[in-house]
């Protein structure tokens, strides 16, 4: 594995204005508390409103992009949420902005850790020449309260195994629902659609937990360009929703990286984590790689994209570096030779390493070969971090004759590696 020197690291200065969603995860007591807060702001004098709002802007205007519009949108959401309980007829624009500010807070979404990247070719390849590819990469970022969110960055990978990523913007925007229904806007088990801010680029966009099932995190997005057979591509990623006690697998779907559907999955297999979707149907059926028992790899099939039941055993741990468990490291990648599946193995001292398998192209339940030894192990000089002795990825991509592999290092930074595909296949037995 050829390791590039570029690293992405956690940065507590990367902040976003994040809305409070009190009533989404609360009972009537919390709703009453929110309405009392609205009433208190409405009862402030004009001078008090001016003083409070000027104090807010003094502290936060330079730290956030178009923050007054964020407050105005948040106010509009409050009106939708509480309806006639808010008398809007006498509220000035400044009082509306202050109301919005009271229902927002600043959140450092990557202060604690960044990890587990997944990469795909970006939809827009304009201006790329001489084999260069613009990529979109998702990251799992961890902030206050150990809450995980999905962040993005973009870059260019060029021939000669060069990687360039612009410096991460300190100011970010949260993807959010377009409007709220009165009362609880989230119907359990129903999809939620979130939108990137219309004036924000992808590298400034963060998707936070939105529903009760997600309240403690969106973890480990594994994204792939899914080809539907009609010449159209949709980017689909599977991730783990965590509510603090239980997990379930969900799906992110987007056609343009501006509008994202967060879709709960059903079926017995969806009660587990670590599912990865094949980038097209195989034999007329959708296919996933999953780990249903916490130890082994399974091949799952379904006629319905969002419904997954028990699969067939694909592979067990076979070598010392993976004796504790194996799992996938992202969606399978289609090659002429078959389906290339990156795997992770956990060995002694809970040490994570990355390997690979090749599956039969027509019948992916058949393992053609697998690497006896890891292709990437924890780097000696970078073993320490949020979770030490770990290298991990949620998805690589093919670039010419190479596999381009972003990977998490000790859950504390992101590194980048390259390996020739023929070289990788030659390592398999």
C-alpha positions as CSV (number, residue, x, y, z in Angstrom):
1,X,0.0,0.0,0.0
2,X,1.4,3.4,-1.0
3,X,0.5,5.9,1.8
4,X,0.0,9.5,0.8
5,X,1.3,12.1,3.4
6,X,-2.0,14.1,3.4
7,X,-4.0,13.9,6.7
8,X,-7.4,15.3,7.7
9,X,-7.7,16.0,11.4
10,X,-10.4,17.0,13.9
11,X,-10.8,20.7,14.3
12,X,-12.9,22.2,17.1
13,X,-13.1,25.5,15.2
14,X,-15.3,23.8,12.6
15,X,-18.8,24.9,13.9
16,X,-22.3,25.0,12.6
17,X,-25.5,26.6,13.9
18,X,-27.7,23.7,14.8
19,X,-31.4,24.0,15.7
20,X,-32.9,22.6,18.8
21,X,-35.6,20.1,18.1
22,X,-37.1,19.9,21.6
23,X,-40.6,18.7,20.6
24,X,-39.2,15.9,18.3
25,X,-37.8,13.9,21.2
26,X,-39.9,15.1,24.0
27,X,-43.3,14.9,25.7
28,X,-45.8,17.6,26.3
29,X,-43.7,19.0,29.2
30,X,-40.9,19.9,26.8
31,X,-43.4,21.4,24.3
32,X,-44.8,23.6,27.1
33,X,-41.3,24.7,28.0
34,X,-40.6,25.7,24.4
35,X,-43.8,27.7,24.2
36,X,-42.9,29.4,27.5
37,X,-39.7,30.4,26.0
38,X,-41.5,31.8,22.9
39,X,-43.8,33.8,25.2
40,X,-40.9,35.2,27.2
41,X,-39.2,36.5,24.0
42,X,-42.5,38.0,22.7
43,X,-42.9,39.8,26.0
44,X,-39.5,41.5,25.9
45,X,-39.5,45.2,25.3
46,X,-38.2,46.6,22.0
47,X,-35.0,47.8,23.7
48,X,-34.4,44.5,25.3
49,X,-34.9,42.8,21.9
50,X,-32.3,45.2,20.4
51,X,-29.8,44.6,23.2
52,X,-30.1,40.8,23.1
53,X,-30.0,40.5,19.3
54,X,-27.0,42.8,19.1
55,X,-25.3,40.7,21.7
56,X,-25.9,37.6,19.7
57,X,-24.7,39.1,16.4
58,X,-21.6,40.5,18.2
59,X,-20.6,37.1,19.3
60,X,-21.7,34.9,16.4
61,X,-22.0,37.0,13.2
62,X,-18.4,36.5,12.1
63,X,-18.4,32.9,13.1
64,X,-21.2,31.8,10.8
65,X,-22.4,32.4,7.3
66,X,-25.6,34.3,6.7
67,X,-26.6,33.7,10.4
68,X,-29.5,36.1,10.2
69,X,-31.1,33.9,7.5
70,X,-30.5,30.8,9.7
71,X,-32.4,32.5,12.5
72,X,-35.2,33.6,10.2
73,X,-35.6,30.0,8.9
74,X,-35.6,28.7,12.4
75,X,-38.4,31.1,13.3
76,X,-40.4,29.9,10.3
77,X,-40.0,26.4,11.5
78,X,-41.3,27.3,14.9
79,X,-44.4,28.9,13.4
80,X,-45.0,25.7,11.4
81,X,-44.4,23.5,14.5
82,X,-46.5,25.4,16.9
83,X,-49.1,27.0,14.6
84,X,-51.7,29.2,16.2
85,X,-49.9,29.0,19.6
86,X,-47.6,31.8,18.3
87,X,-49.3,35.1,17.5
88,X,-47.2,36.3,14.5
89,X,-49.2,39.4,13.6
90,X,-47.2,41.8,15.8
91,X,-43.7,40.4,15.6
92,X,-41.1,42.6,14.0
93,X,-38.3,41.0,11.9
94,X,-35.7,41.6,14.7
95,X,-38.0,39.8,17.3
96,X,-38.4,36.9,14.8
97,X,-34.7,36.6,14.4
98,X,-34.2,36.7,18.2
99,X,-36.8,33.9,18.6
100,X,-34.9,31.9,16.0
101,X,-31.6,32.5,17.9
102,X,-33.1,31.1,21.1
103,X,-33.9,27.9,19.3
104,X,-30.4,27.4,17.9
105,X,-27.0,26.7,19.3
106,X,-23.5,26.5,18.0
107,X,-22.1,23.0,17.7
108,X,-18.5,21.9,17.0
109,X,-19.4,18.8,14.9
110,X,-15.8,17.5,14.5
111,X,-14.2,18.5,17.8
112,X,-13.7,15.0,19.2
113,X,-13.0,12.8,16.2
114,X,-13.2,12.2,12.5
115,X,-13.2,8.7,11.1
116,X,-14.5,6.0,8.7
117,X,-14.5,7.8,5.3
118,X,-16.3,6.7,2.2
119,X,-15.5,8.0,-1.3
120,X,-17.2,8.1,-4.7
121,X,-16.6,10.0,-7.9
122,X,-18.5,13.3,-7.7
123,X,-21.4,13.9,-10.0
124,X,-19.7,16.9,-11.6
125,X,-16.5,16.1,-13.4
126,X,-16.4,19.2,-15.5
127,X,-12.9,20.6,-16.0
128,X,-11.1,17.3,-15.2
129,X,-8.4,16.3,-17.6
130,X,-5.6,13.8,-18.0
131,X,-7.2,11.2,-15.9
132,X,-7.9,13.3,-12.8
133,X,-11.1,12.6,-10.9
134,X,-13.1,14.9,-8.6
135,X,-14.3,12.9,-5.6
136,X,-16.9,13.4,-2.9
137,X,-16.1,11.9,0.4
138,X,-18.3,11.4,3.5
139,X,-16.8,11.4,7.0
140,X,-18.2,10.3,10.3
141,X,-17.5,13.3,12.6
142,X,-18.0,13.2,16.4
143,X,-18.7,16.3,18.6
144,X,-20.1,17.1,22.0
145,X,-21.9,14.2,23.7
146,X,-20.2,11.7,21.4
147,X,-22.9,12.3,18.8
148,X,-21.9,11.3,15.3
149,X,-23.0,13.2,12.2
150,X,-22.2,12.9,8.5
151,X,-19.9,15.5,7.0
152,X,-18.6,15.8,3.5
153,X,-15.5,17.0,1.7
154,X,-14.4,17.2,-1.9
155,X,-11.1,16.8,-3.6
156,X,-9.2,15.7,-6.7
157,X,-7.2,12.5,-7.2
158,X,-4.7,12.7,-10.1
159,X,-2.5,10.3,-12.0
160,X,0.8,9.7,-10.1
161,X,-1.3,9.0,-6.9
162,X,-1.6,12.7,-6.0
163,X,-4.5,13.8,-3.7
164,X,-5.5,17.4,-3.2
165,X,-8.3,18.6,-0.8
166,X,-9.0,22.3,-0.1
167,X,-8.6,23.3,3.5
168,X,-11.8,22.5,5.3
169,X,-14.0,25.5,5.8
170,X,-14.4,26.5,9.4
171,X,-18.0,27.7,8.8
172,X,-20.5,25.0,7.9
173,X,-24.2,24.7,7.4
174,X,-26.6,22.0,8.6
175,X,-28.7,20.2,6.2
176,X,-32.3,20.4,7.4
177,X,-35.9,19.5,6.6
178,X,-37.6,22.1,4.4
179,X,-40.6,22.5,6.6
180,X,-42.2,21.2,9.8
181,X,-45.6,19.8,10.4
182,X,-47.5,20.8,13.5
183,X,-46.7,18.8,16.5
184,X,-44.1,16.0,16.0
185,X,-42.9,16.3,12.4
186,X,-41.3,12.8,12.3
187,X,-43.5,9.8,11.8
188,X,-41.6,6.7,13.1
189,X,-40.4,4.5,10.3
190,X,-41.1,7.1,7.6
191,X,-38.3,8.7,5.4
192,X,-37.0,12.1,6.2
193,X,-35.9,14.4,3.4
194,X,-33.2,16.9,4.2
195,X,-31.7,19.6,2.0
196,X,-28.3,21.2,1.6
197,X,-28.4,24.9,2.0
198,X,-28.9,26.3,-1.5
199,X,-25.9,28.6,-1.3
200,X,-23.6,26.2,0.5
201,X,-21.1,23.8,-1.2
202,X,-20.9,20.1,-0.2
203,X,-17.8,20.6,1.9
204,X,-19.7,22.9,4.2
205,X,-22.6,20.5,4.6
206,X,-23.3,18.4,7.7
207,X,-26.2,16.0,8.2
208,X,-27.2,15.7,11.9
209,X,-29.5,13.2,13.5
210,X,-33.1,14.1,12.7
211,X,-35.3,11.4,14.2
212,X,-35.7,9.7,17.6
213,X,-34.1,6.6,16.2
214,X,-31.0,8.7,15.2
215,X,-30.8,10.9,18.3
216,X,-27.3,9.6,19.4
217,X,-25.7,9.4,16.0
218,X,-25.5,8.7,12.3
219,X,-22.6,6.3,12.0
220,X,-20.4,4.9,9.2
221,X,-22.0,5.9,5.9
222,X,-21.0,3.5,3.1
223,X,-21.9,5.2,-0.1
224,X,-21.9,3.8,-3.7
225,X,-23.0,5.1,-7.1
226,X,-26.0,2.8,-7.8
227,X,-26.8,2.2,-11.4
228,X,-30.4,1.4,-12.1
229,X,-30.0,-0.1,-15.5
230,X,-31.7,2.7,-17.3
231,X,-28.6,4.9,-17.7
232,X,-29.3,6.8,-14.5
233,X,-27.2,6.9,-11.3
234,X,-28.3,7.5,-7.8
235,X,-25.9,7.7,-4.9
236,X,-27.0,5.4,-2.1
237,X,-25.3,5.0,1.3
238,X,-26.1,2.7,4.2
239,X,-25.4,3.9,7.7
240,X,-26.2,3.0,11.3
241,X,-28.8,5.0,13.3
242,X,-28.2,4.9,17.0
243,X,-30.6,6.2,19.7
244,X,-28.4,5.6,22.7
245,X,-29.6,2.0,23.3
246,X,-30.4,0.3,20.1
247,X,-29.2,0.4,16.5
248,X,-30.8,0.0,13.1
249,X,-29.6,0.3,9.5
250,X,-30.9,3.1,7.4
251,X,-30.3,4.4,3.9
252,X,-29.3,7.7,2.5
253,X,-30.4,8.4,-1.1
254,X,-29.4,11.3,-3.3
255,X,-29.3,12.2,-7.0
256,X,-27.4,15.4,-6.7
257,X,-25.9,15.7,-3.2
258,X,-28.3,18.6,-2.5
259,X,-31.5,16.7,-1.6
260,X,-31.0,13.6,0.7
261,X,-33.6,11.1,1.7
262,X,-32.9,9.3,5.0
263,X,-34.8,6.1,4.8
264,X,-35.3,3.5,7.5
265,X,-34.8,-0.1,6.4
266,X,-36.9,-3.0,7.5
267,X,-36.4,-6.7,7.9
268,X,-34.3,-8.8,10.3
269,X,-31.0,-7.9,8.7
270,X,-31.7,-4.2,9.2
271,X,-31.4,-4.7,13.0
272,X,-27.7,-5.0,12.5
273,X,-25.0,-2.6,11.4
274,X,-22.3,-2.6,8.7
275,X,-24.5,-3.2,5.7
276,X,-23.0,-2.4,2.2
277,X,-25.0,-2.2,-1.0
278,X,-23.8,-3.6,-4.4
279,X,-23.7,-0.8,-7.0
280,X,-26.3,-2.6,-9.2
281,X,-28.7,-5.5,-9.2
282,X,-27.1,-8.9,-9.7
283,X,-29.3,-11.6,-11.3
284,X,-32.3,-9.2,-11.1
285,X,-32.1,-8.7,-7.3
286,X,-30.6,-6.1,-4.9
287,X,-27.6,-7.4,-2.9
288,X,-25.9,-6.3,0.2
289,X,-22.9,-7.5,2.3
290,X,-23.8,-7.6,6.0
291,X,-22.7,-9.1,9.3
292,X,-25.7,-10.6,11.0
293,X,-24.0,-12.3,13.9
294,X,-21.2,-9.8,14.8
295,X,-18.5,-12.2,13.6
296,X,-19.0,-13.4,10.0
297,X,-19.8,-12.0,6.6
298,X,-23.2,-12.7,5.0
299,X,-24.6,-12.1,1.5
300,X,-28.1,-10.6,1.6
301,X,-30.5,-10.5,-1.3
302,X,-33.9,-8.7,-1.7
303,X,-36.5,-7.7,-4.3
304,X,-37.1,-4.5,-2.3
305,X,-34.3,-2.0,-1.9
306,X,-35.2,-1.1,1.7
307,X,-36.3,-4.5,3.1
308,X,-33.7,-7.1,4.1
309,X,-34.0,-10.4,5.8
310,X,-31.5,-13.1,6.7
311,X,-28.8,-13.9,4.2
312,X,-26.4,-16.7,3.5
313,X,-23.0,-17.1,5.1
314,X,-20.3,-15.7,2.8
315,X,-17.1,-16.0,4.9
316,X,-15.8,-16.7,8.4
317,X,-12.6,-15.4,10.0
318,X,-9.8,-17.5,8.6
319,X,-6.5,-15.8,9.6
320,X,-5.1,-14.6,12.9
321,X,-5.5,-10.9,12.1
322,X,-9.3,-11.4,11.8
323,X,-10.1,-14.1,14.4
324,X,-12.3,-11.9,16.5
325,X,-14.5,-10.7,13.6
326,X,-14.6,-9.7,10.0
327,X,-16.8,-7.2,8.3
328,X,-17.1,-5.2,5.1
329,X,-15.2,-2.0,4.5
330,X,-17.6,-0.5,2.0
331,X,-19.7,-1.4,-1.0
332,X,-18.3,-4.0,-3.4
333,X,-16.4,-2.5,-6.5
334,X,-17.1,-4.1,-9.8
335,X,-14.1,-5.3,-11.8
336,X,-13.8,-7.4,-14.9
337,X,-12.5,-10.2,-12.6
338,X,-15.4,-10.1,-10.2
339,X,-16.6,-8.0,-7.2
340,X,-13.8,-6.5,-5.1
341,X,-14.8,-6.4,-1.5
342,X,-12.7,-4.6,1.1
343,X,-12.9,-6.2,4.5
344,X,-11.8,-5.4,8.0
345,X,-10.5,-7.9,10.5
346,X,-10.2,-7.6,14.3
347,X,-7.4,-9.5,15.9
348,X,-5.5,-9.6,19.3
349,X,-5.7,-6.5,21.4
350,X,-8.7,-5.4,19.3
351,X,-6.4,-4.4,16.5
352,X,-8.3,-3.5,13.3
353,X,-6.7,-4.1,9.9
354,X,-8.0,-4.0,6.3
355,X,-8.0,-6.9,3.8
356,X,-9.8,-7.8,0.6
357,X,-11.8,-10.5,-1.1
358,X,-12.9,-11.2,-4.7
359,X,-16.4,-12.5,-5.3
360,X,-17.7,-14.2,-8.4
361,X,-19.3,-11.6,-10.7
362,X,-22.4,-13.7,-11.6
363,X,-22.8,-15.4,-8.2
364,X,-21.3,-13.3,-5.4
365,X,-22.0,-16.0,-2.9
366,X,-18.8,-17.6,-4.2
367,X,-15.5,-16.3,-2.8
368,X,-12.8,-16.6,-5.5
369,X,-10.0,-15.4,-3.3
370,X,-9.0,-13.4,-0.2
371,X,-5.9,-11.8,1.2
372,X,-4.0,-13.9,3.7
373,X,-2.5,-10.8,5.3
374,X,-3.8,-7.3,5.7
375,X,-3.2,-4.8,2.9
376,X,-3.2,-2.0,5.5
377,X,-2.4,-2.3,9.2
378,X,-2.3,0.4,12.0
379,X,0.6,2.6,11.2
380,X,3.4,2.5,13.8
381,X,3.7,6.2,14.1
382,X,-0.1,6.8,14.2
383,X,-1.5,4.1,16.5
384,X,-2.6,6.5,19.2
385,X,-5.9,8.3,19.1
386,X,-9.5,8.4,20.1
387,X,-9.7,4.6,19.5
388,X,-6.1,3.3,19.2
389,X,-4.8,0.6,16.9
390,X,-7.4,1.0,14.3
391,X,-7.4,1.6,10.5
392,X,-10.8,1.5,8.9
393,X,-12.6,2.6,5.8
394,X,-16.2,2.7,4.7
395,X,-15.5,2.7,1.0
396,X,-12.8,3.1,-1.7
397,X,-13.0,3.9,-5.4
398,X,-11.3,2.8,-8.6
399,X,-9.1,5.4,-10.3
400,X,-7.6,4.0,-13.5
401,X,-5.6,0.9,-12.6
402,X,-5.4,1.9,-8.9
403,X,-7.7,1.5,-5.9
404,X,-7.9,4.9,-4.1
405,X,-8.4,4.2,-0.4
406,X,-9.2,6.8,2.2
407,X,-9.0,5.4,5.7
408,X,-9.6,6.4,9.3
409,X,-6.5,6.3,11.6
410,X,-7.2,5.5,15.3
411,X,-10.6,7.4,14.8
412,X,-8.6,10.6,15.0
413,X,-7.6,11.5,11.5
414,X,-8.1,10.4,7.8
415,X,-5.3,9.1,5.7
416,X,-5.1,8.1,2.0
417,X,-3.6,5.1,0.3
418,X,-3.2,3.6,-3.1
419,X,-2.7,0.0,-4.3
420,X,-2.6,-1.3,-7.8
421,X,-5.7,-3.5,-8.6
422,X,-3.6,-6.2,-10.3
423,X,-1.2,-6.1,-7.4
424,X,-4.0,-6.5,-5.0
425,X,-5.6,-9.4,-6.9
426,X,-2.2,-11.1,-7.0
427,X,-2.1,-11.2,-3.2
428,X,-5.3,-13.3,-3.0
429,X,-5.3,-17.0,-2.5
